[in-house]
Structures are given as structure tokens and as C-alpha cells.
Amino acid sequence: MIETIKSSLIIFHGIVSLLLVLAILFQPSKSDDLGSMFGGSSDSVFGADSSSFLRKLTKWLGTIFIITSMSLGYIYIKFDKTSVIKEKIKVLEQKEEVSDID
């Protein structure tokens, strides 16, 4: 049950992170100097009044990203209770036991 929740939350977190990156990249810049230098126009992709929509979208996606990050952290701490260091120590101990036989 928890593995299904964790897997779906990881997928949702990945989708939100990609959407957040795209929302940030589509926002109009504060200065159009560099863009207009290479032939770009000052028109935005989503129309004339898109900055408020993209700003709100970025805020919501950022909030959802933080919530999913904290939820994933809580799930890993609460239910997995494994540490990377402890796993490495177990692997090293198993290698030492095998090498003692030789």
C-alpha cells in the first residue's frame, strides 16, 4: 500500500517539477535587451496579459513542489527507516565475511 503511494507521489513530483521548470522558462524577462538583440520580440508566448497567469502558476507549482518534497521525505523517514550509510556498512561487512573464507 505505502509503496503504491510512494511510487505515485514520485511520479507526481516529477511531473510537477517539469511543469515548474517550464513555467519559469516561459515567463517574460524583466529586460528584453538580450532577446531583442538577436531578433526576438517582446511579445510573450501566452498573449499580452500572461505574466500574472504564469506568476500565479509558478507560485502554485512551487507550493505543490515543496509539499510533495516534504511528503516524500516524511514517507522515507517513517516507513523505510533505512540509511544509505547503514546499507553500505552491511555490504562491507558481507564482503569482509566472504573474504575471510578465502
QUIURMO-V710372 format. One record per residue. N is the residue number from 0. PHI is phi in degrees with one decimal (none if undefined). PSI is psi in radians with two decimals (999 if undefined). BURIAL is I if it has 9 or more other ideal C-beta (glycine too) atoms within 8 Angstrom, else O. Layout:
N,PHI,PSI,BURIAL + N,PHI,PSI,BURIAL
This chain:
0,none,-0.87,O + 1,-70.7,-0.52,O + 2,-66.1,-0.64,O + 3,-66.6,-0.76,O + 4,-63.0,-0.75,I + 5,-64.5,-0.74,I + 6,-65.3,-0.77,O + 7,-68.2,-0.60,O + 8,-69.1,-0.62,I + 9,-65.7,-0.75,I + 10,-64.5,-0.78,O + 11,-62.2,-0.70,I + 12,-62.7,-0.71,I + 13,-64.8,-0.73,O + 14,-65.1,-0.76,O + 15,-63.2,-0.69,I + 16,-66.2,-0.69,I + 17,-65.7,-0.74,O + 18,-64.3,-0.63,I + 19,-65.2,-0.75,I + 20,-62.1,-0.77,O + 21,-65.4,-0.69,O + 22,-64.1,-0.65,I + 23,-69.9,-0.71,O + 24,-70.4,-0.51,O + 25,-82.4,-0.15,I + 26,-69.6,2.49,I + 27,-68.8,2.55,O + 28,-78.6,2.82,O + 29,-69.8,-0.62,O + 30,-126.3,2.36,O + 31,-96.8,0.34,I + 32,-63.2,-0.90,O + 33,-69.9,-0.68,O + 34,-68.2,-0.68,I + 35,-75.9,-0.31,I + 36,-65.7,-0.60,O + 37,-102.6,0.37,O + 38,93.0,0.12,O + 39,-77.5,2.74,O + 40,-105.0,2.93,O + 41,-89.8,0.04,O + 42,-72.6,2.45,O + 43,-89.5,2.93,I + 44,-70.9,-0.65,O + 45,-99.6,0.25,O + 46,109.4,-2.98,O + 47,-74.1,-0.70,O + 48,-108.9,0.84,O + 49,-92.2,-0.24,I + 50,-66.4,-0.64,I + 51,-69.2,-0.67,O + 52,-64.4,-0.81,I + 53,-67.2,-0.60,I + 54,-65.3,-0.78,I + 55,-65.8,-0.73,O + 56,-61.6,-0.73,I + 57,-64.9,-0.71,I + 58,-63.5,-0.78,O + 59,-67.1,-0.76,O + 60,-65.4,-0.64,I + 61,-64.0,-0.72,I + 62,-64.7,-0.78,O + 63,-64.0,-0.67,I + 64,-61.7,-0.77,I + 65,-65.3,-0.73,O + 66,-64.7,-0.76,O + 67,-68.4,-0.59,I + 68,-63.3,-0.80,I + 69,-67.5,-0.64,O + 70,-65.3,-0.76,I + 71,-63.9,-0.71,I + 72,-61.4,-0.75,O + 73,-63.8,-0.76,O + 74,-62.9,-0.74,I + 75,-66.9,-0.66,I + 76,-72.1,-0.76,O + 77,-74.1,-0.73,O + 78,-106.3,-0.55,O + 79,-81.4,-0.79,O + 80,50.0,0.60,O + 81,-117.3,2.61,O + 82,-118.8,2.53,O + 83,-63.8,-0.67,O + 84,-65.2,-0.75,O + 85,-64.1,-0.67,O + 86,-65.5,-0.70,I + 87,-64.4,-0.67,O + 88,-64.4,-0.72,O + 89,-62.9,-0.72,O + 90,-64.5,-0.76,O + 91,-65.4,-0.68,O + 92,-64.7,-0.68,O + 93,-66.2,-0.66,O + 94,-66.1,-0.67,O + 95,-67.6,-0.65,O + 96,-65.8,-0.69,O + 97,-67.3,-0.70,O + 98,-72.4,-0.40,O + 99,-69.4,-0.49,O + 100,-70.0,-0.64,O + 101,-63.9,999,O
